Amino acid sequence: MTQLTLFLDGTAAADCQLPSLARLLGRGEALASRADTRPFASLLSSFGLLSMPDSDLPLAALSRLGSHHEASGLWLFADPVHQVAEQDKVYLLGQATLSPEESEEALRTLNKLFAEDGWHFHPHGPSRWLLQLPAGEPPQTSPLDQVLGMDIGPYLPRTRDETHWRRVQTEMQMLLHGCAFNQEREERGMPTVNGVWLWAAGYLPAPADLAWQAVWGEGDWLRGLAILHGMQARAAPVDYASWRQQADEGSHWLQLTLAAGEALEATWFAPLLQALRRGELTALQIDTSNGRRWHISPHHLRRWWRRGLKLSEALL
């Protein structure tokens, strides 16, 4: 017996034609939608982890765990950014990409100042750092993509002492401005790295009771979710046939990105429909990143009178 939870990541174009997916959703049983529809909240919910709308999603802690490092304590994403000051406002114009040497200098400078507060910045790729804080109440933050092009003032971390975070932002700006690599970037006509955007604050959540054999997908936080639950994280194959050859009997979770568009009809959705009809799959649950969910069994496919669901209603 093989069961699959399929997480559809992203949205489909309004004119995208995926008839097998439409038939699966139309004949399947719609389940209660997830209450929290923020980006990545549905992904956590698919793993049985609840999120509160007024709290951050703990993506930074999961990313730390997913990069195969110890992740106890409070973690945030610390993204190097380029900002511009105009009168009494500061606008965040973009995320910066640093060379390993630039990143090392910046992190050394930041850690030297904030070490006495118990803060520690860690490298995590050319455009992202991770910040480990002492135990305490996590601040409520705003994801980077919500702040791009905006005045950062209304989006700074929110806690009982908001003046603390304004001071921290100013200190980080001043420290980075003085880094030698920023002068070199200016001379080459490149945006300087003059700020750090903090977001996704939280602790590792307690694992849910799951019985999946493996998790298939990409990304540090997805690997972190797999490790948190004591499961193997594997790269998703290019099509259903390849996955079926690799997957053992039992229950599985797989992330499928809808950006591939109509190519998914032949590689995934038509084969999934046939696998259910043959009884090769005994159950399929489809979760979407907008919080919608369906359960489909071979029995459901016999409901021939039910029309395919419009993808514009289900996935947009």
Secondary structure by P-SEA (a helix, b strand, c coil): cbbbbbbbccccccccccaaaaaaaaaccccccccccccaaaaaaaacbbbbcccccaaaaaaaaaaccccccbbbbbccbbbbbccccccccbbbbbcaaaaaaaaaaaaaaaccccbbbbbccccbbbbbbccccccccccccccccccccccccccccaaaaaaaaaaaaaaaaacaaaaaaaaaccccccbbbbcccccccccccccccccccccaaaaaaaaaacbbbbcccccaaaaaaccccccbbbbbbcccccccccccaaaaaaaaaaccccbbbbbcccbbbbbbcccccccccccccccccccc
